[in-house]
Amino acid sequence: MTELEAIRTFFRFNSRVRQNYLDTILKLPSDERLKDRGASFPSLQEVFCHVLDGIRWWVEYVPQDRAADANQLPARELSPEQLRAETEKADRMALDYVTHLTEADMTKDMVCHFPGDDGPQEARFPIKDVLWHLVEEELQHRGELNALLWQIDVEPPIAKVEDWNASKEK
């Protein structure tokens, strides 16, 4: 398995498992989903949306050099239907992005310009590093969601080896 194939597998895996977490979070009453639990982002829904924002940032805004256009999802205001739609959109974007990459793309940089005090500032991000960062970021916040769900006696949808195997290309 090449590094790109591994990344694609991880992205499919995260997409699959993300749906399970979304379903679990959406089964909770809104006051439980939005309660400030003192985590990296206040509520379960806000932690979940942070993952979606990361995907949107790295596969939509940065590659298109549109950092100045980036906005975060209004996590506290999203209805269950809107949260589901935003999740599906992020999944499509991420999977489409990695599907169209080539092995040669993995060694390239994303180049983006950010507003700065002295005018636009250029930043370069190695594509493969960004993709591994997205994998790590989601796993980190999934662990956080697990802990928060356990605190309210809700069993998180822990991923199983079957989820991994189903994510591999056949």
C-alpha positions as CSV (number, residue, x, y, z in Angstrom):
1,M,0.0,0.0,0.0
2,T,1.4,3.4,-1.0
3,E,1.3,6.4,1.3
4,L,-1.5,7.9,-0.8
5,E,-3.5,4.7,-0.7
6,A,-3.1,4.7,3.1
7,I,-4.3,8.3,3.3
8,R,-7.3,7.5,1.2
9,T,-8.1,4.5,3.4
10,F,-7.9,6.7,6.5
11,F,-10.1,9.3,4.9
12,R,-12.7,6.7,4.0
13,F,-12.5,5.3,7.5
14,N,-12.9,8.7,9.2
15,S,-15.8,9.5,6.9
16,R,-17.5,6.2,7.8
17,V,-16.9,6.5,11.5
18,R,-17.7,10.2,11.5
19,Q,-21.3,9.3,10.4
20,N,-21.6,7.0,13.4
21,Y,-20.6,9.8,15.8
22,L,-23.0,12.2,14.1
23,D,-25.8,9.7,14.6
24,T,-24.9,9.3,18.2
25,I,-24.7,13.0,18.8
26,L,-27.9,13.7,17.1
27,K,-29.8,11.2,19.2
28,L,-29.1,13.5,22.2
29,P,-31.5,16.3,23.1
30,S,-30.3,19.7,21.9
31,D,-29.5,20.8,25.5
32,E,-27.2,17.8,25.9
33,R,-25.6,18.3,22.5
34,L,-24.9,22.0,23.2
35,K,-24.1,21.9,27.0
36,D,-20.7,23.5,27.8
37,R,-18.6,20.6,29.0
38,G,-15.3,22.5,29.3
39,A,-13.6,20.6,26.5
40,S,-11.4,21.9,23.7
41,F,-14.6,23.4,22.2
42,P,-17.5,23.8,24.7
43,S,-20.0,21.3,23.5
44,L,-20.2,17.9,21.8
45,Q,-21.6,19.6,18.7
46,E,-18.9,22.2,18.7
47,V,-16.1,19.7,19.0
48,F,-17.7,17.8,16.1
49,C,-18.0,21.0,14.0
50,H,-14.4,21.8,14.7
51,V,-13.4,18.6,12.8
52,L,-15.7,19.7,9.9
53,D,-14.1,23.2,9.9
54,G,-10.7,21.6,9.7
55,I,-11.6,19.6,6.7
56,R,-13.2,22.6,5.0
57,W,-10.1,24.8,5.8
58,W,-7.6,22.3,4.5
59,V,-9.4,20.9,1.4
60,E,-11.4,23.9,0.3
61,Y,-10.0,27.2,1.4
62,V,-6.2,26.6,1.6
63,P,-5.8,24.7,-1.7
64,Q,-7.8,27.4,-3.5
65,D,-5.8,30.2,-1.8
66,R,-9.0,31.5,-0.2
67,A,-7.9,31.8,3.4
68,A,-9.4,35.3,3.7
69,D,-12.8,33.8,2.7
70,A,-12.8,31.1,5.4
71,N,-15.5,31.1,8.0
72,Q,-16.3,28.7,10.8
73,L,-19.6,26.8,10.9
74,P,-22.1,28.4,13.3
75,A,-21.9,25.2,15.4
76,R,-24.3,26.2,18.2
77,E,-26.9,27.4,15.7
78,L,-27.0,24.3,13.4
79,S,-30.1,22.2,13.4
80,P,-29.7,18.4,13.2
81,E,-30.6,18.6,9.5
82,Q,-28.0,21.4,8.9
83,L,-25.4,19.5,10.8
84,R,-26.0,16.4,8.8
85,A,-25.8,18.4,5.5
86,E,-22.6,20.1,6.6
87,T,-21.1,16.7,7.5
88,E,-22.1,15.2,4.1
89,K,-20.6,18.2,2.4
90,A,-17.3,17.9,4.3
91,D,-17.2,14.2,3.5
92,R,-17.7,14.8,-0.2
93,M,-15.0,17.5,-0.2
94,A,-12.4,15.4,1.6
95,L,-13.0,12.2,-0.3
96,D,-13.0,14.1,-3.6
97,Y,-9.8,15.8,-2.7
98,V,-7.9,12.7,-1.9
99,T,-9.4,10.7,-4.8
100,H,-8.0,13.2,-7.3
101,L,-4.5,13.4,-5.8
102,T,-1.6,11.6,-7.5
103,E,1.6,10.2,-5.9
104,A,3.4,13.2,-7.4
105,D,1.0,15.6,-5.7
106,M,2.0,14.2,-2.3
107,T,5.4,16.0,-2.5
108,K,3.9,19.4,-3.5
109,D,3.0,22.2,-1.2
110,M,-0.3,23.9,-0.7
111,V,0.4,27.7,-1.1
112,C,-1.9,30.1,0.6
113,H,-1.8,33.8,1.3
114,F,-3.1,35.2,4.6
115,P,-3.8,38.8,5.5
116,G,-1.0,40.3,7.5
117,D,-0.1,43.7,9.0
118,D,2.4,44.3,6.2
119,G,0.2,42.9,3.5
120,P,-0.4,39.3,2.4
121,Q,1.8,36.7,3.9
122,E,2.6,33.5,2.0
123,A,2.5,30.1,3.8
124,R,3.4,26.7,2.3
125,F,2.1,23.5,3.6
126,P,3.3,20.1,2.4
127,I,0.2,18.3,1.1
128,K,1.0,14.9,2.6
129,D,1.7,16.6,6.0
130,V,-1.6,18.3,5.9
131,L,-3.4,15.1,5.1
132,W,-1.8,13.2,7.9
133,H,-2.6,16.2,10.2
134,L,-6.3,15.9,9.3
135,V,-6.3,12.2,10.2
136,E,-4.6,12.9,13.5
137,E,-6.8,15.8,14.3
138,E,-10.0,13.8,13.8
139,L,-8.7,10.9,15.9
140,Q,-7.7,13.3,18.7
141,H,-11.2,14.9,18.8
142,R,-12.9,11.5,18.4
143,G,-11.2,10.5,21.6
144,E,-12.4,13.7,23.2
145,L,-15.9,12.9,22.1
146,N,-15.6,9.4,23.6
147,A,-14.7,10.8,27.0
148,L,-17.5,13.4,26.9
149,L,-20.0,10.8,25.9
150,W,-18.9,8.4,28.7
151,Q,-19.3,11.3,31.2
152,I,-23.0,11.4,30.4
153,D,-23.4,7.6,30.3
154,V,-23.7,7.4,26.5
155,E,-21.8,4.7,24.8
156,P,-19.7,6.2,21.9
157,P,-19.7,4.3,18.6
158,I,-16.1,3.1,19.0
159,A,-14.7,2.0,15.6
160,K,-14.1,-1.6,15.0
161,V,-11.7,-3.5,12.8
162,E,-14.7,-4.2,10.5
163,D,-14.9,-0.4,9.9
164,W,-11.3,-0.3,8.9
165,N,-11.6,-3.3,6.6
166,A,-14.7,-1.8,5.0
167,S,-12.7,1.3,4.3
168,K,-10.1,-0.4,2.2
169,E,-10.3,-0.3,-1.6
170,K,-11.4,-3.6,-3.0
